[in-house]
Amino acid sequence: MLNTRDNNHSQPLTSLRVAGFTESVIREMTRLAKQHDALNLAQGFPDWNPPEVMMEAACKAIHDGVNQYAITWGSPTLRGAIAEKYRWYQQMSVDAETMVTVTCGATEAMISSLMAIIDPGDEVVVFEPFYENYGPDAILSGATPHYVTLHEPDWHFDFDQLAAAFNNHTKAIIINTPNNPTGKVFTREELMLITGLCQKWGVVAVTDEIYEHILYDGREHLSIATLPGMSEQTITINAASKTYSATGWRVGWAIAAPHLTNGIRKVHDFLTVGAAAPLQEGVTAALALPLEYYAGLAASYQDKRNFMLKVLGDTGFKCFKPFGAYYIMTDFSAFGFPDDTSFSRHLVADIGIAAVPGTSFYRDAELGKQRIRFAYAKQLPTLETAATRFSRLQRT
Ligand SMILES: Cc1ncc(COP(=O)(O)O)c(C=O)c1O
């Protein structure tokens, strides 16, 4: 296969930018799960369908002729529904005309947002452990990521360490609350501290709130955009993927003040033109679901979390209890494996369970070497099968 510019040159055809990227570990584990017929507790997607009204509305839209490009930044009905949702859920005032960009999932919302605000030489603050796209997103947009550790067992940050990460080159900080992979829900006090630093240094808070409704034990979600002064310098990212169990639909959005939205819309237009038009109508229907839907979603995930905490604890994992999202980060040192790669290979090939090795969430590999993350967005029978399989796992 030709992988250099010509047969006499050793220069690769791919860019230096991508040379540093490895295959997404999470998607690799999904592939291995298929190969070994293992339960996929690696990638965070549910094994059930989105709400019926959402699927019906999308099918109807297709039959009604909604099959061509939507307005590039999103259908007016969907943008209106998103604005309304922010009003009742976060008491946020969002103008559907000037502040909403509908994207292909939260993934595109994040990269479009960063590309809209980053110049060469800029730095982006990223908490670690992180959702694995953030580092590559920062690099793709031309920024240098600057990592700040969330410390076990409660995943707090040290304010001095965070403050030291800000300087004149800092353009953005990426926040993810509720957090993947830790299950941390950032408190008002923490978001106030971050706000202070953003305002001191003129930094944009880019906040991924895709798990905003998956909360446990009475925890509440707070959007940093609602804190005093932050509406002008926050980009709030979300999607239908997790709240409505539709990760394959690829419908997300970025909410920001008009001056930021203008930039995001330009990048979005050139990157993707737009998200799937009929699916946008489906998501519009989902956004009109009653409050009980969200309460039911959180309650059902809380049951799954409790079940998995017990199974994993009984098996010998040390669990870091999540208060949001649908993952459990664990310490597997009781099983006597030298690192997370060998342990996850053993799990997938011999026990029949795929999970994500901890180092994929850290820049500092040492921190993740004895950690592994399980996703539990699965129906109870699937989790019960996982419990049976875990019983074969031996402690040393
Ligand atoms: C924190 C976080 N952000 C974004 C995504 C991806 O969102 P989407 O599927 O809407 O692109 C995920 C998926 O696991 C995630 O955990």
The ligand as a Gaussian input file, in Angstrom:
#p B3LYP/6-31G(d) Opt

LIG

0 1
 C      -18.474000      13.450000      28.003000
 C      -18.908000      13.051000      26.647000
 N      -19.042000      13.988000      25.701000
 C      -19.422000      13.669000      24.452000
 C      -19.692000      12.362000      24.103000
 C      -20.093000      12.052000      22.692000
 O      -21.311000      12.654000      22.408000
 P      -22.029000      12.477000      21.011000
 O      -22.312000      11.019000      20.821000
 O      -23.288000      13.294000      21.117000
 O      -21.127000      13.004000      19.974000
 C      -19.574000      11.353000      25.059000
 C      -19.836000       9.954000      24.702000
 O      -19.536000       9.028000      25.396000
 C      -19.165000      11.716000      26.356000
 O      -19.030000      10.792000      27.316000

